[in-house]
Amino acid sequence: MACIYQDNIVIDGEAVAKGDKEYLMVKGHIDDFEEGEKLHMGFAEWIERFISHQGEKFWDKG
């Protein structure tokens, strides 16, 4: 869905199929999909937080 500062924001299709509203994941640009970490949010919350953090990687805990 997005590539931001070497992170890929991806949609977990299985979560969407199950009706899970927390379907976004983040993974490194060279990592496999299975190595992604759940962001525990959907697109609307992610984009709102991304904008309010002025494009900073709010999901990066390191």
PQR file of N, CA, C, O and H, with PARSE charges and radii, in Angstrom:
ATOM      1  N   MET A   1       0.823  -1.172   0.000 -0.4000 1.5000
ATOM      2  CA  MET A   1       0.000   0.000   0.000 -0.0000 2.0000
ATOM      3  C   MET A   1       0.874   1.245   0.000  0.5500 1.7000
ATOM      4  O   MET A   1       0.566   2.218  -0.688 -0.5500 1.4000
ATOM      5  N   ALA A   2       1.975   1.225   0.772 -0.4000 1.5000
ATOM      6  CA  ALA A   2       2.863   2.391   0.830 -0.0000 2.0000
ATOM      7  C   ALA A   2       4.276   1.951   1.171  0.5500 1.7000
ATOM      8  O   ALA A   2       4.488   0.953   1.861 -0.5500 1.4000
ATOM      9  H   ALA A   2       2.226   0.435   1.331  0.4000 1.0000
ATOM     10  N   CYS A   3       5.234   2.716   0.673 -0.4000 1.5000
ATOM     11  CA  CYS A   3       6.635   2.506   1.022 -0.0000 2.0000
ATOM     12  C   CYS A   3       7.127   3.822   1.613  0.5500 1.7000
ATOM     13  O   CYS A   3       7.197   4.837   0.921 -0.5500 1.4000
ATOM     14  H   CYS A   3       5.062   3.526   0.112  0.4000 1.0000
ATOM     15  N   ILE A   4       7.467   3.793   2.899 -0.4000 1.5000
ATOM     16  CA  ILE A   4       7.834   5.007   3.612 -0.0000 2.0000
ATOM     17  C   ILE A   4       9.123   4.756   4.377  0.5500 1.7000
ATOM     18  O   ILE A   4       9.154   3.947   5.304 -0.5500 1.4000
ATOM     19  H   ILE A   4       7.411   2.968   3.461  0.4000 1.0000
ATOM     20  N   TYR A   5      10.180   5.447   3.991 -0.4000 1.5000
ATOM     21  CA  TYR A   5      11.472   5.348   4.687 -0.0000 2.0000
ATOM     22  C   TYR A   5      11.910   3.900   4.894  0.5500 1.7000
ATOM     23  O   TYR A   5      12.241   3.520   6.017 -0.5500 1.4000
ATOM     24  H   TYR A   5      10.154   6.105   3.238  0.4000 1.0000
ATOM     25  N   GLN A   6      11.919   3.106   3.868 -0.4000 1.5000
ATOM     26  CA  GLN A   6      12.360   1.705   3.894 -0.0000 2.0000
ATOM     27  C   GLN A   6      11.367   0.759   4.586  0.5500 1.7000
ATOM     28  O   GLN A   6      11.678  -0.420   4.757 -0.5500 1.4000
ATOM     29  H   GLN A   6      11.650   3.415   2.956  0.4000 1.0000
ATOM     30  N   ASP A   7      10.206   1.232   4.978 -0.4000 1.5000
ATOM     31  CA  ASP A   7       9.152   0.382   5.537 -0.0000 2.0000
ATOM     32  C   ASP A   7       8.051   0.234   4.497  0.5500 1.7000
ATOM     33  O   ASP A   7       7.715   1.190   3.797 -0.5500 1.4000
ATOM     34  H   ASP A   7       9.954   2.190   4.838  0.4000 1.0000
ATOM     35  N   ASN A   8       7.502  -0.947   4.402 -0.4000 1.5000
ATOM     36  CA  ASN A   8       6.336  -1.184   3.559 -0.0000 2.0000
ATOM     37  C   ASN A   8       5.120  -1.328   4.461  0.5500 1.7000
ATOM     38  O   ASN A   8       5.124  -2.139   5.387 -0.5500 1.4000
ATOM     39  H   ASN A   8       7.775  -1.723   4.970  0.4000 1.0000
ATOM     40  N   ILE A   9       4.098  -0.561   4.201 -0.4000 1.5000
ATOM     41  CA  ILE A   9       2.817  -0.705   4.884 -0.0000 2.0000
ATOM     42  C   ILE A   9       1.971  -1.585   3.974  0.5500 1.7000
ATOM     43  O   ILE A   9       1.696  -1.223   2.830 -0.5500 1.4000
ATOM     44  H   ILE A   9       4.094   0.098   3.449  0.4000 1.0000
ATOM     45  N   VAL A  10       1.563  -2.737   4.484 -0.4000 1.5000
ATOM     46  CA  VAL A  10       0.865  -3.718   3.654 -0.0000 2.0000
ATOM     47  C   VAL A  10      -0.475  -4.099   4.271  0.5500 1.7000
ATOM     48  O   VAL A  10      -0.695  -3.940   5.472 -0.5500 1.4000
ATOM     49  H   VAL A  10       1.787  -3.031   5.413  0.4000 1.0000
ATOM     50  N   ILE A  11      -1.350  -4.597   3.433 -0.4000 1.5000
ATOM     51  CA  ILE A  11      -2.672  -5.060   3.858 -0.0000 2.0000
ATOM     52  C   ILE A  11      -2.629  -6.566   4.003  0.5500 1.7000
ATOM     53  O   ILE A  11      -2.197  -7.271   3.091 -0.5500 1.4000
ATOM     54  H   ILE A  11      -1.172  -4.725   2.458  0.4000 1.0000
ATOM     55  N   ASP A  12      -3.071  -7.057   5.138 -0.4000 1.5000
ATOM     56  CA  ASP A  12      -3.181  -8.498   5.381 -0.0000 2.0000
ATOM     57  C   ASP A  12      -4.520  -8.956   4.817  0.5500 1.7000
ATOM     58  O   ASP A  12      -5.563  -8.776   5.445 -0.5500 1.4000
ATOM     59  H   ASP A  12      -3.422  -6.485   5.879  0.4000 1.0000
ATOM     60  N   GLY A  13      -4.481  -9.546   3.632 -0.4000 1.5000
ATOM     61  CA  GLY A  13      -5.697  -9.979   2.950 -0.0000 2.0000
ATOM     62  C   GLY A  13      -6.502 -11.004   3.737  0.5500 1.7000
ATOM     63  O   GLY A  13      -7.731 -11.002   3.673 -0.5500 1.4000
ATOM     64  H   GLY A  13      -3.633  -9.692   3.122  0.4000 1.0000
ATOM     65  N   GLU A  14      -5.832 -11.876   4.475 -0.4000 1.5000
ATOM     66  CA  GLU A  14      -6.547 -12.858   5.293 -0.0000 2.0000
ATOM     67  C   GLU A  14      -7.337 -12.170   6.396  0.5500 1.7000
ATOM     68  O   GLU A  14      -8.464 -12.567   6.691 -0.5500 1.4000
ATOM     69  H   GLU A  14      -4.834 -11.878   4.527  0.4000 1.0000
ATOM     70  N   ALA A  15      -6.759 -11.143   7.008 -0.4000 1.5000
ATOM     71  CA  ALA A  15      -7.460 -10.393   8.050 -0.0000 2.0000
ATOM     72  C   ALA A  15      -8.688  -9.696   7.465  0.5500 1.7000
ATOM     73  O   ALA A  15      -9.752  -9.680   8.085 -0.5500 1.4000
ATOM     74  H   ALA A  15      -5.843 -10.820   6.768  0.4000 1.0000
ATOM     75  N   VAL A  16      -8.539  -9.125   6.278 -0.4000 1.5000
ATOM     76  CA  VAL A  16      -9.665  -8.462   5.624 -0.0000 2.0000
ATOM     77  C   VAL A  16     -10.766  -9.476   5.337  0.5500 1.7000
ATOM     78  O   VAL A  16     -11.941  -9.197   5.577 -0.5500 1.4000
ATOM     79  H   VAL A  16      -7.675  -9.138   5.774  0.4000 1.0000
ATOM     80  N   ALA A  17     -10.401 -10.643   4.827 -0.4000 1.5000
ATOM     81  CA  ALA A  17     -11.384 -11.683   4.507 -0.0000 2.0000
ATOM     82  C   ALA A  17     -12.146 -12.140   5.742  0.5500 1.7000
ATOM     83  O   ALA A  17     -13.313 -12.520   5.645 -0.5500 1.4000
ATOM     84  H   ALA A  17      -9.446 -10.869   4.632  0.4000 1.0000
ATOM     85  N   LYS A  18     -11.505 -12.107   6.889 -0.4000 1.5000
ATOM     86  CA  LYS A  18     -12.146 -12.511   8.154 -0.0000 2.0000
ATOM     87  C   LYS A  18     -12.971 -11.378   8.759  0.5500 1.7000
ATOM     88  O   LYS A  18     -13.656 -11.580   9.762 -0.5500 1.4000
ATOM     89  H   LYS A  18     -10.557 -11.798   6.968  0.4000 1.0000
ATOM     90  N   GLY A  19     -12.912 -10.189   8.158 -0.4000 1.5000
ATOM     91  CA  GLY A  19     -13.655  -9.053   8.683 -0.0000 2.0000
ATOM     92  C   GLY A  19     -12.916  -8.302   9.778  0.5500 1.7000
ATOM     93  O   GLY A  19     -13.506  -7.464  10.460 -0.5500 1.4000
ATOM     94  H   GLY A  19     -12.355 -10.025   7.344  0.4000 1.0000
ATOM     95  N   ASP A  20     -11.634  -8.593   9.953 -0.4000 1.5000
ATOM     96  CA  ASP A  20     -10.817  -7.919  10.964 -0.0000 2.0000
ATOM     97  C   ASP A  20     -10.591  -6.475  10.535  0.5500 1.7000
ATOM     98  O   ASP A  20     -10.125  -6.229   9.423 -0.5500 1.4000
ATOM     99  H   ASP A  20     -11.155  -9.274   9.399  0.4000 1.0000
ATOM    100  N   LYS A  21     -10.907  -5.536  11.383 -0.4000 1.5000
ATOM    101  CA  LYS A  21     -10.743  -4.121  11.059 -0.0000 2.0000
ATOM    102  C   LYS A  21      -9.317  -3.633  11.311  0.5500 1.7000
ATOM    103  O   LYS A  21      -8.990  -2.496  10.972 -0.5500 1.4000
ATOM    104  H   LYS A  21     -11.286  -5.736  12.287  0.4000 1.0000
ATOM    105  N   GLU A  22      -8.471  -4.466  11.894 -0.4000 1.5000
ATOM    106  CA  GLU A  22      -7.069  -4.125  12.145 -0.0000 2.0000
ATOM    107  C   GLU A  22      -6.208  -4.955  11.192  0.5500 1.7000
ATOM    108  O   GLU A  22      -5.581  -5.934  11.598 -0.5500 1.4000
ATOM    109  H   GLU A  22      -8.737  -5.390  12.169  0.4000 1.0000
ATOM    110  N   TYR A  23      -6.187  -4.559   9.944 -0.4000 1.5000
ATOM    111  CA  TYR A  23      -5.611  -5.378   8.878 -0.0000 2.0000
ATOM    112  C   TYR A  23      -4.275  -4.873   8.330  0.5500 1.7000
ATOM    113  O   TYR A  23      -3.700  -5.508   7.446 -0.5500 1.4000
ATOM    114  H   TYR A  23      -6.697  -3.764   9.614  0.4000 1.0000
ATOM    115  N   LEU A  24      -3.774  -3.756   8.833 -0.4000 1.5000
ATOM    116  CA  LEU A  24      -2.507  -3.236   8.309 -0.0000 2.0000
ATOM    117  C   LEU A  24      -1.310  -3.833   9.032  0.5500 1.7000
ATOM    118  O   LEU A  24      -1.357  -4.130  10.226 -0.5500 1.4000
ATOM    119  H   LEU A  24      -4.240  -3.240   9.551  0.4000 1.0000
ATOM    120  N   MET A  25      -0.241  -3.996   8.269 -0.4000 1.5000
ATOM    121  CA  MET A  25       1.013  -4.519   8.800 -0.0000 2.0000
ATOM    122  C   MET A  25       2.152  -3.661   8.283  0.5500 1.7000
ATOM    123  O   MET A  25       2.012  -2.969   7.274 -0.5500 1.4000
ATOM    124  H   MET A  25      -0.203  -3.754   7.299  0.4000 1.0000
ATOM    125  N   VAL A  26       3.281  -3.710   8.975 -0.4000 1.5000
ATOM    126  CA  VAL A  26       4.492  -3.037   8.518 -0.0000 2.0000
ATOM    127  C   VAL A  26       5.595  -4.082   8.411  0.5500 1.7000
ATOM    128  O   VAL A  26       5.711  -4.972   9.254 -0.5500 1.4000
ATOM    129  H   VAL A  26       3.395  -4.272   9.794  0.4000 1.0000
ATOM    130  N   LYS A  27       6.400  -3.958   7.361 -0.4000 1.5000
ATOM    131  CA  LYS A  27       7.533  -4.859   7.182 -0.0000 2.0000
ATOM    132  C   LYS A  27       8.659  -4.085   6.514  0.5500 1.7000
ATOM    133  O   LYS A  27       8.417  -3.099   5.819 -0.5500 1.4000
ATOM    134  H   LYS A  27       6.306  -3.235   6.676  0.4000 1.0000
ATOM    135  N   GLY A  28       9.869  -4.528   6.723 -0.4000 1.5000
ATOM    136  CA  GLY A  28      11.006  -3.917   6.050 -0.0000 2.0000
ATOM    137  C   GLY A  28      10.921  -4.139   4.557  0.5500 1.7000
ATOM    138  O   GLY A  28      10.288  -5.094   4.107 -0.5500 1.4000
ATOM    139  H   GLY A  28      10.065  -5.329   7.288  0.4000 1.0000
ATOM    140  N   HIS A  29      11.541  -3.281   3.788 -0.4000 1.5000
ATOM    141  CA  HIS A  29      11.410  -3.352   2.333 -0.0000 2.0000
ATOM    142  C   HIS A  29      12.008  -4.621   1.725  0.5500 1.7000
ATOM    143  O   HIS A  29      11.659  -4.984   0.602 -0.5500 1.4000
ATOM    144  H   HIS A  29      12.055  -2.505   4.153  0.4000 1.0000
ATOM    145  N   ILE A  30      12.899  -5.300   2.444 -0.4000 1.5000
ATOM    146  CA  ILE A  30      13.455  -6.557   1.920 -0.0000 2.0000
ATOM    147  C   ILE A  30      12.928  -7.782   2.666  0.5500 1.7000
ATOM    148  O   ILE A  30      13.298  -8.910   2.339 -0.5500 1.4000
ATOM    149  H   ILE A  30      13.183  -5.005   3.356  0.4000 1.0000
ATOM    150  N   ASP A  31      12.064  -7.571   3.667 -0.4000 1.5000
ATOM    151  CA  ASP A  31      11.508  -8.683   4.443 -0.0000 2.0000
ATOM    152  C   ASP A  31      10.386  -9.374   3.674  0.5500 1.7000
ATOM    153  O   ASP A  31       9.739  -8.775   2.815 -0.5500 1.4000
ATOM    154  H   ASP A  31      11.763  -6.656   3.932  0.4000 1.0000
ATOM    155  N   ASP A  32      10.172 -10.643   4.001 -0.4000 1.5000
ATOM    156  CA  ASP A  32       9.031 -11.368   3.455 -0.0000 2.0000
ATOM    157  C   ASP A  32       7.767 -10.918   4.175  0.5500 1.7000
ATOM    158  O   ASP A  32       7.833 -10.372   5.276 -0.5500 1.4000
ATOM    159  H   ASP A  32      10.698 -11.129   4.698  0.4000 1.0000
ATOM    160  N   PHE A  33       6.623 -11.147   3.553 -0.4000 1.5000
ATOM    161  CA  PHE A  33       5.338 -10.758   4.138 -0.0000 2.0000
ATOM    162  C   PHE A  33       5.164 -11.358   5.530  0.5500 1.7000
ATOM    163  O   PHE A  33       4.649 -10.698   6.433 -0.5500 1.4000
ATOM    164  H   PHE A  33       6.569 -11.591   2.658  0.4000 1.0000
ATOM    165  N   GLU A  34       5.589 -12.599   5.704 -0.4000 1.5000
ATOM    166  CA  GLU A  34       5.421 -13.296   6.971 -0.0000 2.0000
ATOM    167  C   GLU A  34       6.191 -12.625   8.114  0.5500 1.7000
ATOM    168  O   GLU A  34       5.891 -12.863   9.284 -0.5500 1.4000
ATOM    169  H   GLU A  34       6.007 -13.135   4.970  0.4000 1.0000
ATOM    170  N   GLU A  35       7.172 -11.797   7.785 -0.4000 1.5000
ATOM    171  CA  GLU A  35       7.964 -11.112   8.802 -0.0000 2.0000
ATOM    172  C   GLU A  35       7.328  -9.790   9.252  0.5500 1.7000
ATOM    173  O   GLU A  35       7.854  -9.112  10.135 -0.5500 1.4000
ATOM    174  H   GLU A  35       7.416 -11.604   6.835  0.4000 1.0000
ATOM    175  N   GLY A  36       6.218  -9.436   8.652 -0.4000 1.5000
ATOM    176  CA  GLY A  36       5.545  -8.186   8.997 -0.0000 2.0000
ATOM    177  C   GLY A  36       4.966  -8.216  10.401  0.5500 1.7000
ATOM    178  O   GLY A  36       4.682  -9.276  10.958 -0.5500 1.4000
ATOM    179  H   GLY A  36       5.791  -9.986   7.934  0.4000 1.0000
ATOM    180  N   GLU A  37       4.800  -7.023  10.956 -0.4000 1.5000
ATOM    181  CA  GLU A  37       4.210  -6.862  12.282 -0.0000 2.0000
ATOM    182  C   GLU A  37       2.879  -6.136  12.145  0.5500 1.7000
ATOM    183  O   GLU A  37       2.758  -5.168  11.394 -0.5500 1.4000
ATOM    184  H   GLU A  37       5.031  -6.162  10.504  0.4000 1.0000
ATOM    185  N   LYS A  38       1.877  -6.621  12.887 -0.4000 1.5000
ATOM    186  CA  LYS A  38       0.560  -5.986  12.846 -0.0000 2.0000
ATOM    187  C   LYS A  38       0.652  -4.579  13.415  0.5500 1.7000
ATOM    188  O   LYS A  38       1.328  -4.346  14.417 -0.5500 1.4000
ATOM    189  H   LYS A  38       1.975  -7.408  13.497  0.4000 1.0000
ATOM    190  N   LEU A  39      -0.027  -3.651  12.772 -0.4000 1.5000
ATOM    191  CA  LEU A  39      -0.104  -2.283  13.273 -0.0000 2.0000
ATOM    192  C   LEU A  39      -1.323  -2.077  14.163  0.5500 1.7000
ATOM    193  O   LEU A  39      -1.448  -1.036  14.808 -0.5500 1.4000
ATOM    194  H   LEU A  39      -0.576  -3.840  11.957  0.4000 1.0000
ATOM    195  N   HIS A  40      -2.211  -3.045  14.204 -0.4000 1.5000
ATOM    196  CA  HIS A  40      -3.425  -2.999  15.032 -0.0000 2.0000
ATOM    197  C   HIS A  40      -4.292  -1.791  14.690  0.5500 1.7000
ATOM    198  O   HIS A  40      -4.788  -1.087  15.570 -0.5500 1.4000
ATOM    199  H   HIS A  40      -2.110  -3.891  13.680  0.4000 1.0000
ATOM    200  N   MET A  41      -4.462  -1.568  13.370 -0.4000 1.5000
ATOM    201  CA  MET A  41      -5.329  -0.490  12.903 -0.0000 2.0000
ATOM    202  C   MET A  41      -5.675  -0.725  11.437  0.5500 1.7000
ATOM    203  O   MET A  41      -5.028  -1.509  10.743 -0.5500 1.4000
ATOM    204  H   MET A  41      -4.060  -2.139  12.655  0.4000 1.0000
ATOM    205  N   GLY A  42      -6.698  -0.034  10.992 -0.4000 1.5000
ATOM    206  CA  GLY A  42      -7.072  -0.034   9.595 -0.0000 2.0000
ATOM    207  C   GLY A  42      -6.533   1.208   8.918  0.5500 1.7000
ATOM    208  O   GLY A  42      -5.823   2.006   9.529 -0.5500 1.4000
ATOM    209  H   GLY A  42      -7.223   0.603  11.555  0.4000 1.0000
ATOM    210  N   PHE A  43      -6.881   1.365   7.637 -0.4000 1.5000
ATOM    211  CA  PHE A  43      -6.331   2.474   6.856 -0.0000 2.0000
ATOM    212  C   PHE A  43      -6.742   3.837   7.390  0.5500 1.7000
ATOM    213  O   PHE A  43      -5.905   4.736   7.473 -0.5500 1.4000
ATOM    214  H   PHE A  43      -7.457   0.717   7.140  0.4000 1.0000
ATOM    215  N   ALA A  44      -8.008   4.016   7.756 -0.4000 1.5000
ATOM    216  CA  ALA A  44      -8.478   5.334   8.201 -0.0000 2.0000
ATOM    217  C   ALA A  44      -7.692   5.811   9.417  0.5500 1.7000
ATOM    218  O   ALA A  44      -7.272   6.967   9.462 -0.5500 1.4000
ATOM    219  H   ALA A  44      -8.688   3.285   7.689  0.4000 1.0000
ATOM    220  N   GLU A  45      -7.488   4.945  10.397 -0.4000 1.5000
ATOM    221  CA  GLU A  45      -6.718   5.336  11.581 -0.0000 2.0000
ATOM    222  C   GLU A  45      -5.258   5.579  11.212  0.5500 1.7000
ATOM    223  O   GLU A  45      -4.642   6.524  11.705 -0.5500 1.4000
ATOM    224  H   GLU A  45      -7.829   4.006  10.361  0.4000 1.0000
ATOM    225  N   TRP A  46      -4.701   4.731  10.345 -0.4000 1.5000
ATOM    226  CA  TRP A  46      -3.297   4.887   9.959 -0.0000 2.0000
ATOM    227  C   TRP A  46      -3.065   6.226   9.275  0.5500 1.7000
ATOM    228  O   TRP A  46      -2.128   6.942   9.627 -0.5500 1.4000
ATOM    229  H   TRP A  46      -5.201   3.963   9.944  0.4000 1.0000
ATOM    230  N   ILE A  47      -3.901   6.576   8.304 -0.4000 1.5000
ATOM    231  CA  ILE A  47      -3.684   7.820   7.563 -0.0000 2.0000
ATOM    232  C   ILE A  47      -3.890   9.026   8.465  0.5500 1.7000
ATOM    233  O   ILE A  47      -3.174  10.020   8.339 -0.5500 1.4000
ATOM    234  H   ILE A  47      -4.662   5.994   8.018  0.4000 1.0000
ATOM    235  N   GLU A  48      -4.848   8.958   9.365 -0.4000 1.5000
ATOM    236  CA  GLU A  48      -5.076  10.052  10.312 -0.0000 2.0000
ATOM    237  C   GLU A  48      -3.841  10.269  11.192  0.5500 1.7000
ATOM    238  O   GLU A  48      -3.400  11.402  11.387 -0.5500 1.4000
ATOM    239  H   GLU A  48      -5.430   8.151   9.468  0.4000 1.0000
ATOM    240  N   ARG A  49      -3.298   9.187  11.711 -0.4000 1.5000
ATOM    241  CA  ARG A  49      -2.108   9.295  12.565 -0.0000 2.0000
ATOM    242  C   ARG A  49      -0.883   9.719  11.761  0.5500 1.7000
ATOM    243  O   ARG A  49      -0.061  10.491  12.255 -0.5500 1.4000
ATOM    244  H   ARG A  49      -3.657   8.267  11.553  0.4000 1.0000
ATOM    245  N   PHE A  50      -0.749   9.228  10.538 -0.4000 1.5000
ATOM    246  CA  PHE A  50       0.377   9.603   9.688 -0.0000 2.0000
ATOM    247  C   PHE A  50       0.366  11.105   9.416  0.5500 1.7000
ATOM    248  O   PHE A  50       1.408  11.758   9.456 -0.5500 1.4000
ATOM    249  H   PHE A  50      -1.417   8.601  10.137  0.4000 1.0000
ATOM    250  N   ILE A  51      -0.804  11.638   9.144 -0.4000 1.5000
ATOM    251  CA  ILE A  51      -0.930  13.072   8.898 -0.0000 2.0000
ATOM    252  C   ILE A  51      -0.661  13.864  10.176  0.5500 1.7000
ATOM    253  O   ILE A  51       0.073  14.851  10.148 -0.5500 1.4000
ATOM    254  H   ILE A  51      -1.651  11.107   9.112  0.4000 1.0000
ATOM    255  N   SER A  52      -1.246  13.442  11.291 -0.4000 1.5000
ATOM    256  CA  SER A  52      -1.054  14.190  12.535 -0.0000 2.0000
ATOM    257  C   SER A  52       0.396  14.150  13.023  0.5500 1.7000
ATOM    258  O   SER A  52       0.829  15.044  13.749 -0.5500 1.4000
ATOM    259  H   SER A  52      -1.842  12.640  11.314  0.4000 1.0000
ATOM    260  N   HIS A  53       1.149  13.116  12.627 -0.4000 1.5000
ATOM    261  CA  HIS A  53       2.569  13.027  12.969 -0.0000 2.0000
ATOM    262  C   HIS A  53       3.452  13.615  11.864  0.5500 1.7000
ATOM    263  O   HIS A  53       4.669  13.431  11.865 -0.5500 1.4000
ATOM    264  H   HIS A  53       0.797  12.389  12.037  0.4000 1.0000
ATOM    265  N   GLN A  54       2.826  14.318  10.932 -0.4000 1.5000
ATOM    266  CA  GLN A  54       3.500  15.028   9.854 -0.0000 2.0000
ATOM    267  C   GLN A  54       4.463  14.144   9.056  0.5500 1.7000
ATOM    268  O   GLN A  54       5.572  14.557   8.718 -0.5500 1.4000
ATOM    269  H   GLN A  54       1.837  14.468  10.931  0.4000 1.0000
ATOM    270  N   GLY A  55       4.018  12.929   8.766 -0.4000 1.5000
ATOM    271  CA  GLY A  55       4.790  12.024   7.925 -0.0000 2.0000
ATOM    272  C   GLY A  55       5.862  11.234   8.647  0.5500 1.7000
ATOM    273  O   GLY A  55       6.608  10.488   8.013 -0.5500 1.4000
ATOM    274  H   GLY A  55       3.117  12.593   9.041  0.4000 1.0000
ATOM    275  N   GLU A  56       5.955  11.382   9.957 -0.4000 1.5000
ATOM    276  CA  GLU A  56       6.937  10.614  10.725 -0.0000 2.0000
ATOM    277  C   GLU A  56       6.451   9.175  10.907  0.5500 1.7000
ATOM    278  O   GLU A  56       5.252   8.904  10.859 -0.5500 1.4000
ATOM    279  H   GLU A  56       5.349  11.988  10.472  0.4000 1.0000
ATOM    280  N   LYS A  57       7.390   8.268  11.113 -0.4000 1.5000
ATOM    281  CA  LYS A  57       7.073   6.851  11.304 -0.0000 2.0000
ATOM    282  C   LYS A  57       6.612   6.611  12.735  0.5500 1.7000
ATOM    283  O   LYS A  57       7.384   6.124  13.561 -0.5500 1.4000
ATOM    284  H   LYS A  57       8.365   8.489  11.152  0.4000 1.0000
ATOM    285  N   PHE A  58       5.355   6.949  13.036 -0.4000 1.5000
ATOM    286  CA  PHE A  58       4.812   6.794  14.378 -0.0000 2.0000
ATOM    287  C   PHE A  58       4.790   5.332  14.820  0.5500 1.7000
ATOM    288  O   PHE A  58       4.781   5.048  16.018 -0.5500 1.4000
ATOM    289  H   PHE A  58       4.728   7.345  12.364  0.4000 1.0000
ATOM    290  N   TRP A  59       4.780   4.411  13.871 -0.4000 1.5000
ATOM    291  CA  TRP A  59       4.726   2.983  14.176 -0.0000 2.0000
ATOM    292  C   TRP A  59       6.085   2.423  14.573  0.5500 1.7000
ATOM    293  O   TRP A  59       6.166   1.292  15.053 -0.5500 1.4000
ATOM    294  H   TRP A  59       4.787   4.642  12.898  0.4000 1.0000
ATOM    295  N   ASP A  60       7.135   3.179  14.387 -0.4000 1.5000
ATOM    296  CA  ASP A  60       8.488   2.709  14.678 -0.0000 2.0000
ATOM    297  C   ASP A  60       8.791   2.903  16.157  0.5500 1.7000
ATOM    298  O   ASP A  60       8.971   4.027  16.626 -0.5500 1.4000
ATOM    299  H   ASP A  60       7.070   4.098  13.998  0.4000 1.0000
ATOM    300  N   LYS A  61       8.845   1.804  16.877 -0.4000 1.5000
ATOM    301  CA  LYS A  61       9.059   1.870  18.326 -0.0000 2.0000
ATOM    302  C   LYS A  61      10.542   1.900  18.679  0.5500 1.7000
ATOM    303  O   LYS A  61      10.899   2.089  19.842 -0.5500 1.4000
ATOM    304  H   LYS A  61       8.699   0.891  16.496  0.4000 1.0000
ATOM    305  N   GLY A  62      11.414   1.715  17.676 -0.4000 1.5000
ATOM    306  CA  GLY A  62      12.846   1.638  17.941 -0.0000 2.0000
ATOM    307  C   GLY A  62      13.446   2.967  17.920  0.5500 1.7000
ATOM    308  O   GLY A  62      14.652   3.102  18.124 -0.5500 1.4000
ATOM    309  H   GLY A  62      11.124   1.562  16.731  0.4000 1.0000
TER
END
